């Protein structure tokens, strides 16, 4: 089972929910800038640009191997922090964190949350 964080916009009704899995994101690890654009995480995108540019500019000072290792560490952190980064981006767009729950999949997490908050649908 995976832990999911639910974000909602109650004023838009039961269909306005976003379910984020709290787990490692391979997409964020491998394709950080594209992932950030897709999630609307502009603050993270700026951070990624600053870190990457800094590593490129400082690589001649401390070596290419260390620059690559530091980037891989940053990318690994990104993969683990992806849910938190995406959650902050959602909060910046007025989504409200509405709880966490454990479920087998995103669909079942959404269904469980809707049943708890709006009752079961016929």
C-alpha positions as MATLAB code, in Angstrom:
seq = 'XXXXXXXXXXXXXXXXXXXXXXXXXXXXXXXXXXXXXXXXXXXXXXXXXXXXXXXXXXXXXXXXXXXXXXXXXXXXXXXXXXXXXXXXXXXXXXXXXXXXXXXXXXXXXXXXXXXXXXXXXX';
ca = [
       0.000    0.000    0.000;
       1.070    3.544   -0.712;
       0.363    6.671    1.265;
      -1.510    9.311   -0.737;
      -2.070   12.984    0.048;
      -5.347   14.430   -1.169;
      -5.673   18.045   -2.312;
      -9.083   19.549   -3.009;
     -10.878   22.685   -4.069;
     -14.159   22.248   -2.169;
     -15.790   25.212   -3.890;
     -15.517   23.322   -7.195;
     -17.307   20.220   -5.908;
     -16.277   16.599   -5.550;
     -14.568   16.398   -8.941;
     -11.901   18.940   -7.970;
      -9.418   16.671   -6.192;
      -5.776   15.852   -6.823;
      -4.238   12.647   -5.454;
      -0.457   12.634   -4.903;
       1.376    9.409   -4.050;
       4.002    9.844   -1.320;
       6.687    7.752   -2.994;
       9.839    8.073   -5.085;
       9.188    9.652   -8.490;
      11.272    8.272  -11.335;
       9.986   11.016  -13.629;
      11.231   13.720  -11.241;
      14.560   11.910  -10.861;
      15.193   11.413  -14.580;
      13.443   14.417  -16.171;
      13.381   17.067  -13.424;
      12.776   20.217  -15.512;
      10.068   18.604  -17.658;
       8.464   17.099  -14.556;
       8.528   20.514  -12.826;
       6.867   22.203  -15.805;
       4.180   19.516  -15.948;
       3.454   19.903  -12.209;
       3.561   23.703  -12.259;
       6.448   23.716   -9.780;
       8.078   26.919  -10.987;
       9.990   27.575   -7.748;
      11.604   24.140   -8.040;
      12.370   24.764  -11.719;
      14.247   27.943  -10.779;
      16.126   25.998   -8.090;
      17.024   23.297  -10.623;
      18.300   25.928  -13.072;
      20.432   27.613  -10.382;
      21.909   24.322   -9.135;
      22.600   23.015  -12.642;
      24.124   26.273  -13.818;
      26.214   26.470  -10.653;
      27.519   22.946  -11.143;
      28.359   23.627  -14.795;
      30.183   26.858  -13.962;
      32.047   25.395  -10.987;
      32.930   22.051  -12.601;
      36.353   23.292  -13.828;
      37.169   24.300  -10.228;
      36.448   20.971   -8.545;
      36.294   18.475  -11.416;
      33.700   17.068  -13.755;
      33.331   13.821  -11.786;
      32.383   15.666   -8.602;
      29.977   17.919  -10.513;
      28.217   14.869  -11.965;
      28.110   13.185   -8.551;
      26.626   16.313   -6.950;
      24.014   16.538   -9.711;
      23.076   12.878   -9.207;
      22.658   13.508   -5.479;
      20.448   16.516   -6.258;
      18.419   14.442   -8.750;
      18.023   11.664   -6.168;
      16.783   14.195   -3.609;
      14.343   15.473   -6.241;
      12.936   11.973   -6.746;
      12.317   11.533   -3.028;
      10.982   15.072   -2.491;
       8.747   15.056   -5.589;
       5.475   14.644   -3.686;
       6.326   17.500   -1.354;
       7.430   19.732   -4.247;
       4.257   18.990   -6.218;
       2.131   19.508   -3.095;
       3.621   22.958   -2.492;
       2.980   23.844   -6.125;
      -0.672   22.811   -5.708;
      -0.991   24.840   -2.512;
       0.396   27.835   -4.388;
      -2.527   27.447   -6.803;
      -5.057   27.445   -3.920;
      -5.514   23.680   -3.572;
      -6.174   22.692    0.038;
      -4.477   19.651    1.612;
      -7.404   17.491    2.690;
      -5.820   14.510    4.368;
      -3.761   11.432    3.791;
      -4.746    7.820    3.356;
      -3.240    4.491    2.413;
      -4.547    2.726   -0.668;
      -3.553    0.274   -3.368;
      -3.753    2.775   -6.235;
      -4.504    6.387   -7.069;
      -7.992    5.432   -8.248;
      -8.824    3.568   -5.042;
      -7.429    6.458   -2.938;
      -9.665    8.863   -4.832;
     -12.682    6.593   -4.383;
     -12.056    6.131   -0.642;
     -11.688    9.884   -0.101;
     -14.834   10.694   -2.079;
     -16.826    8.089   -0.125;
     -15.610    9.511    3.193;
     -16.349   13.125    2.293;
     -19.350   12.961   -0.047;
     -20.857    9.545    0.647;
     -21.044    6.608   -1.708;
     -22.398    7.190   -5.164;
     -25.134    5.014   -6.633;
];
